[in-house]
């Protein structure tokens, strides 16, 4: 199936590892021009090298998103350099730095990072004619877990925001959706650290998957890329859970 992504211009926040990196690779494989940032200079350089092999334009920048003014400037200059923005994936999160219990960090990264990005890029997305935003929530935003409270609350708030923005931006031709991954395992990720520090929690979590295994970043990334693409042209305001049957709730 042709996703209709060739030549599309993608801005993704985060992106040097995990789900964000996997999504960037898929976008690049589909013929997109891509831009991303990360705080780690070495990881940025490595990611740029890999993505460039697909032949499209690649912009990778070392940046700390917690500097909101620098982040705003990066968004604007990057859209200019790409020559537009068709797809925005605000994937950077406080979870990347292990600050899931820090209310300020979670608000500034997960909420403010998403809101600022949507506000700055809205004119570019509208001019695209097929603008698409895919927000990153989590199963932690749809079920109650005792900890980490800050991360969970912010991911729940993003679901409300994505639904609201889907209604607000629909008349401008911009689709807005969310993806909620369950626990995802990958080298250097949070669950790798948990496996070493709290093996009982790791094993108890693994036992909750209906599919009997951990999911990988690429399995979430495929959903992100499809939702972002013109192949999903009539889908907006929805949240897609990608969790291997981890959550048990029923929603009508």
N, C-alpha and C positions, 0 to 999 in steps of 0.2 A: 504494500500500500504506500502510495506517495503521500507523505505528510505535508507537502507544499511548503517546505522550509528553506529550500535553496535560495540563497541571497538574503534571507532575513537577518536582521541585526539584533543581537541578543546582549543585554546587559544583565549580569548575574553577580550579586554581592557574595563575598566569600569565594569559594571555588577552587582552592588549592588542594583539597582532599575530601574524602567522603562523598556524600550525595551530590554536593555542588560540583566537585571535580568530575564525577560520573556524568552529570547532566551536561556539563561543558563539552565533554568528549562526544556525547551523542549529538549535540547541536552542531559541533564542528563536522562530524561525519555526515550530517545531513546537508552540509554546504552553507552553513550560517557563518556570518562574521560575529565574533564573540569578544566580550570584554568582561573583565573580572578584577577583583583585588583580593589581597590577603596581607596580613601583617608580616608574614614570613617571606623575606626576600628570596631565599633559596628555593622555597616551594613555588613562588611565583615564577621564577626563571625556569624551573623544571616543567611546570605546567604549560608555559608558553611554548617551550620546545616541543612538547608532545602534541599540542593542539595545532601548531603551525604545519605539521606534516599533512594536514588535510587540505591545505591550499587556500583557506580563507584568511581574512584579516583577523589578527589576534592582538588584543591589548591587555596586558597584565601589569598591574600597578601595586607596589607595596603601599599599603594604606591602613591606618587605624581608624575605623569607622566611628569610634567614640568621639573623635574630633568632628563634630557635625558640620562645621563650616568647611573643613577640608573635604568632607564627604559630599556636600552639596556641589562644591566646585568640581570634584571629580565626576559626578554624574553629568553635569552640564558639558564639561570639556570632552568627556568620553562620547556622549551622543553626537557632539560636533565632529569628532574624529571619525566615528563610524559612519557619519552621514545620515543619522537617524536612529530610531529605536522602535523595533516592532514588538519585542518581547522583553519583559522585565521579570526577573526572578530574584526577589529579596531573600537570599538564603543565609546570610550572615547571622549568627546567633551567639548569645552569651554562652551557650553550651560548648562552643568551640574552644573557649578558654577555661572551661570547667566552673564557670560562675553561675551555675543554675540556681543557687540559693541567694544570690545577691539581687535584691529588688531593683536597685538603681541600674546595675549592669544589664539586667534582663529588659528593663523598660527602655533604656537607651539603645540597646542593640536590636532587640526583637521588635519592639513597637516603634520607637522613633526611627530606627533604620528603615523599616518598611514604609512608614508614613512619609518621611522625607523623600524617599525614592519615588513613591507614587506621585507626590506633588510635583517634584521637579521634572519628572519624565512624562507627566500627563500630556502636555502639548505635543511632544514628540510621538507618543503613542496614538494620539488622535490623528495626527497627520499621516500616520502609517496606513490607515484605512483598514487594518486588521490587527490593531493593537491587542496585546494579551499580557495579563499579569498573573503569575502563579505564585501565591504566597505559601510559605512553609510553616504549617502548624505542626501538630503532633497528636498522637493518641493521648498524651498527657493533658491535652486541652479538651478532650471529650469524655474522659473518665476521671474519677476522683482518686488521686494518690496523695498520701500524707506528705511526702516530700518528692522533689524540691518545690515548695509552694510558689516561689517567684516565677520560675520557668513555666510551671503548669498554668498559672493564671494568665501570663502573657500569651501563651499559645491559645488559650481559650478566647482571649480578647481578639486575637487575629482572625478567628473564625467569624466573629461578629463584624469586624471591620471589612473582611473580604465580601461578606454578604451585602453589607451596606454599599460598598464601593461598586459592586456588580450592578446594583440598581442605579447608582448615581452616574456611572460612566457608560452604561449600556447605550443611551441615546447618542453618545459620541463614537460608537463603534468599537469600544474597548471592552473586552471580556475580562472578568476577574474570577479566578478560582483559587482553591486551596488544596494542598496535599498534606495529609497527616500520616507520617510514617510511624510505625511502631518501633520497638527497639531494633536497631540495625547494627550489625557487627562489622567492623573493618579495622585494619591495622592502624594503630594510633588513635582510635576512637574511644569514646567514653566507656563503652562496654568492654573493651579490651582491658582497660584499667580496672574496671569493676571485677572482671574475671580473676585478676590477681589479688585484689584487695578484699573482695567479699565474694568468694566462690559460691557460698550458699545462695546469695541473691541471684547470681548469674544462673545457677542451675534451676532455681525456682522460676525465674523468668523464662528460661528455655522450655520448661515444662508446660508453659501456657500457650505455646504456639500450636494451633490446630494442624498446621502443616508439618510440625515436628522438627523444625529447624529455624535457624536465624536467617533473616533476610540480608541481602547485600545492597550496597549503595546503587548499583546499576538497576536493581529491580524497582527502586523508588524513582530513579532518574527517568526510566522509560515512561512512567506515568506523567511526570512533569513535562517531558518533551511532547507527549501526545496532547495534553491539555493546552499547552502553549501554542500548538500548531493549528494551521487552518483546517486540518482534518477534524478538529474538534470545534468547528465554527459556530455550533448552536448550543454550546455548553457554557454557561456563566452562572456565577453565584453558588457553585456547588463545592463540596469538600469530598475529596476521594481519600479513603483510608487504605493505606498499603501496609498491612501488618501481619500477614500470614495467619490470620484468625486469632490474633492476640486479644483483641477486645471482644466482649461477649454481649454487649448491649444490643437492643433492638430499637431503632428509631423509625417512627412513622411520619 
